[in-house]
Amino acid sequence: MVPSRQRLRLLAKGQPTRATARGQGASARGRGRGGRGRGAHYPGRALRRPAAKPQGVVHFQERVQVLEFSRLLGAGGGVPSEGVSLGLGAKKRTVSETLAPERPGFGKLDQAVPVVPPRKRAHLLQEAMGKDEYAKAQRVHQKEMLFLKRGREKANATGEDFEPMPETLKAARRAAQKLRREVLSLHKDLGGPSPRKPAKKPASRKAPRTGRRPKSAKARK
């Protein structure tokens, strides 16, 4: 405790006493012994920083749902860069599998995911679709596949078709509308079916402004 005479002298000189300097000493002790921080002289600034919150931890379930699809030539998810696209057809079933164990060490993603060569792709599609159905689908898609392959080779050889990403929503819509016109023209030249137009929303029937509810609303109740 500070003696009363010494406390009176400090108060007379306008200096803080030990009782009023406890908060100030806390910030000074935080900087180490003999620290000369601003909080040691100004009581209003002698506030401790809040403790850091613990970081969240991500947990994974031990079992996951796996969706199985049939193999179909030219279906969704196909990559037509090598002549044979191994796409996903109709959904077959949903199964529950145990989550694969984490591989030790660091590795690239392409090393963990195997790449199916074109010949093996064709063999898998023939087994899934049947040789006759595969040959029929191959004749339909062969013309378009050759056109896409030549277009990719031409685009990679020159920088004419390289465009920067749109920076605004308006620019993205313009690019999408331009691409849609090109796709429609391409389908017309190849003689294929035109893409479906988006379905229009049915017009909603507005109730007359008579202060009464429509008959359909009464029928629901």
N, C-alpha and C positions, 0 to 999 in steps of 0.2 A: 504494500500500500504506500501511496505517496503521502508524506507528512502534510498536515493541514497548512502549515506555513508555506511550504514549497508550492502547494496547490494554489494558494492565494497569490503567490508571486507570479506564477504562470498565468493565472487568469488576469492579473493586472497588466501583464505584458501582452496579453492577447494571444498567448500560445496555448495549444491544446494540452490538456492534462492526460494522465495515463488512462483515465476512464473514458475520455472521448477519443483517444488515439488507438483504441483496440482494433477498430476496423481498418485504420491506416496501417497498422503494423502487420495485418494479415497479408496485404498486397506486397509489403516490403519483404516479408518472410518468403513469399512465393517466388521472389526474384533471387533468393539466396541471402546469406548473411551479409550485411553491409550494403544491400541493394539500394540504389537511389532512383526509385521510380517516382512517377508523378503522384501515384496514390499515397505515397508516404507523407505528402504535404497537403493534399486536398481530400478531406473526408468523403466528399461526394463522388470521387472517382475510385474509391477503394472498394470496388465490387469484384467479387470472384467470378471467373468465367464458369458458365454452367458445364457440368460434366458431359462428355461426349456420349451420345446414345450408342448402345451396342448395335453392331451391324447385323442385319437380318441374314438368316441362313436358309438356303434353298434346299428343299427336300424333294426327292423323286419317289413315286410309288414303285413298289416292287413288281407289279404286274401292269401291263399296258394292253390296250385294245388294238388289234391289227385288222385292217380291212383288206380282204382279198378280192381282186378283180380278175376277170378273164383276159387272156391275151388276144389282141385284135389288131390287125394291120391298119395303120392310119388312124387309130383312135386317139383319144385325148392323152396328152403326156408323151407323145411320140417325138423323137428327134430325127428329122429327115435329112441329116447332113451326110450320112454314109450310104444312102440308097434304100435301107430297110428300117422302117420305124417300128419299134416294139412298143405299142401303145396299150392303154388300159381300156378294156371293154366294159361289160356290165358287172355290177357288184355281185359277188358270189356268196360270201359269208363274212361274219365278224367273229374273230376268235380272241381269246385272252392268252397272252404269252408272258413269260417271265422276262423282266428287263435284262438285257445283255450286260455282263460285267464290264466295268470300265477297263480299257486297255492301259497297261502301265507305260509311263513315259510320254513323250510328245511325238506326234506324227501328223502327216497331212491327211486331209479328208479323202482325197482321191486314192490314197493307198488303202483306206479302210473299205471304201465302196468299190466293188469290182465293176469293170466295164465289160459289157457283153459285145463281142465282135459281131460284124454283120452276118457272117455265115452261121454262127450259132444263133443269132437272132432269127434268121430265116427258118432254121431247124425247129426252134421253139414254137414259132408261129404255125408251122406246118403241123406239128403235133397237136397244138391247141385247136386250130381251126379246121384241120383236114386239108389234104393236098389240093382237092378240087376247089374248095372255098378260098384257099390261099392264092391259088393261081388266078382265080376270077378277080379277087381283090387286087392282086398285083397288076393285072392288066389295066384296071381302072386308075390306080394311083401312079403307074409308071410314068405317064406323060407329065403329070404335075411334078413328080419327084425330079425328073430330068430338068424341067424348067427351073425348079428351085435350086438345084445344084449348080446349074450354069449361072444363075443370078447371083448366088453366093460367091462363086469364083470371080465373077466380074466385079462385085462390090469390094472384095478383099484386094483385088489388084489395083483399083483406083479409089480415090477418096471422094468421089462425087456424091455418094449416098450417105456420107457420114454427117449427121446433124447433132448439134448440142441438145441436151435435155431442156425441155421447156421450164421456164422459171415462174410462170404464172399459170393460174387455172385457165385463163382465156387463151393463152398460147397452147396449152395442152389440148383444149377442145378443138382449136383450129387444126392441130396436127392429127387428132383422131378423125376429124371429118375428112381431111385430105387422104388419110390412109384408107378410110372406108370407101371413098370414091375409087381409089386404085384397086382395091380388092374386088369391087363390083365389076370394074372393067376387066380385071384378070379372069374372073369367072366367066364373063361373057366371051372372051377370046378363046378360053379353053373348052367352052361348051358344057361347063359343069352347072350344077344347080346354084342358083343365086342364094345368098344368105337370107335368112328369115328376117323380116322386118319386126321391130319390137311391137308387141301387142299394145293396143290402145286401152287405156283404162275406161271401164264402162261409165257412162254419164250418170251421175247421181241425181236422183229425183228429189227436188226440193219441195217441201211441204208448203201449201198455200198459206199466206199470212192472214189467217182467220182467227188466230188465237186458239185453235183446236189442234190436237195431235192427229197425224195421218192415220188411216185405217190400219196400215201395216204395223204401226207401233202398238195399237190397241190389240191387234191379233196376237202379237208376241206375248203380251201379258195374259 
